[in-house]
Amino acid sequence: MQGIYICENVVLSIELLPFRVHLPVGYHGRASSVVVSGTPIRRPNGQTSPDDTQPPVFGPCRLLDFELEMAFFTGPATELGSPIPMDKAEDHIFGMVLMNDWSARDIQKWEYVPLGPFLAKNLGTTISPWVVTMDALKPFIVPNSEQNPTPLPYLRHSDNYNFDIKLDVSIFAEGMTKPAVISQSNFQNMYWTMKQQLVHHTITGCNINPGDLMGSGTISGLTPTSLGSMLELCWKGTRTVDLGNGITRKFLQDGDEVIFRGYCETEGYRLGFGTCTGKILPALQLQF
């Protein structure tokens, strides 16, 4: 299983660079630290730069974050050198899961430019424990997001392949009696469809195998309560997120459990994705 995680393909983002409306931006990840819901996540150690005028320092991540995402598993394999055309893309998308692409924001800030995230992401990626097939999701298809400008021809498709999947994020912190919902979003906020993401990923001839995992990118909506990460919810650390009973957060603390839930609902029945959960463990005390 390989991983590719498609970054910031949503309608709303903290910063949208011009190329983001011309192609679904992505980066390749790793499969070794993709874990099932319920697996604890260890706060990572790494290089950060708290003072831009000084050399970097090494120590525990101070700005640990979640990213509300979904992901799809691919089906039939393709040959190296053979792109997937748009009219065949649906044949290679098997089903979907919830996904938390944990992010160490202070490590990410230091390493991000110009090569992109590396150690800020490989601490762990959590997925829900079963796959909901695309056949089961067909009753919940909704219109695709309007795309302006019109994508290049290889990324165009006229059929709807967006889905009404309701999503919420909760934090269950030490001292609380029940989790606090801090965000409510929807998969239909995605700018690029899964078919466009897959076609773009393979346009160079990159082959896929059954079971490859491809993430959506952060799923944020247009309201302050529909944002898909602490970075957005606390607006780069300028405000706090209220968990109730005097407990607030800007970023995740040790002992916090992050809980994603997702479901589709229509005509009196519900199709659920279950939960995608992970609890933060303290960083290891490394000695060199």
JOURTA-V48406 format. One record per backbone hydrogen bond with DSSP energy under -1.0 kcal/mol. CO is the residue of the C=O (numbers start at 1). NH is the residue of the N-H. If there is no record, write none. Layout:
# JOURTA-V48406
((CO | NH) (CO | NH))
This chain:
# JOURTA-V48406
((2 | 213) (3 | 29) (4 | 215) (5 | 27) (9 | 191) (17 | 20) (18 | 21) (19 | 22) (19 | 23) (27 | 5) (31 | 34) (33 | 125) (35 | 127) (36 | 39) (41 | 281) (44 | 61) (46 | 59) (48 | 57) (51 | 54) (57 | 48) (59 | 46) (63 | 105) (64 | 252) (65 | 103) (67 | 101) (68 | 219) (69 | 99) (70 | 216) (71 | 97) (72 | 214) (73 | 94) (74 | 211) (79 | 82) (85 | 88) (89 | 92) (90 | 93) (92 | 75) (94 | 134) (95 | 73) (96 | 132) (97 | 71) (98 | 128) (99 | 69) (100 | 102) (100 | 126) (103 | 65) (104 | 108) (105 | 109) (106 | 110) (107 | 111) (108 | 112) (112 | 116) (118 | 121) (118 | 122) (120 | 104) (121 | 124) (125 | 35) (126 | 100) (127 | 37) (132 | 96) (137 | 140) (138 | 141) (140 | 164) (142 | 162) (152 | 155) (153 | 156) (162 | 142) (163 | 165) (165 | 187) (166 | 263) (167 | 185) (168 | 261) (169 | 182) (169 | 183) (170 | 259) (171 | 180) (172 | 257) (173 | 176) (180 | 171) (183 | 169) (185 | 167) (186 | 189) (187 | 190) (189 | 11) (193 | 197) (194 | 198) (195 | 199) (196 | 200) (197 | 201) (198 | 202) (202 | 205) (205 | 81) (208 | 78) (209 | 212) (212 | 74) (213 | 4) (214 | 72) (215 | 6) (223 | 226) (225 | 184) (226 | 221) (228 | 68) (229 | 233) (230 | 234) (231 | 236) (234 | 238) (234 | 239) (235 | 238) (241 | 249) (244 | 247) (247 | 243) (249 | 241) (253 | 256) (256 | 280) (257 | 172) (258 | 278) (259 | 170) (260 | 276) (261 | 168) (262 | 273) (263 | 166) (264 | 271) (266 | 269) (269 | 266) (271 | 264) (274 | 262) (276 | 260) (277 | 38) (278 | 258) (279 | 41) (280 | 255) (281 | 43) (284 | 286))
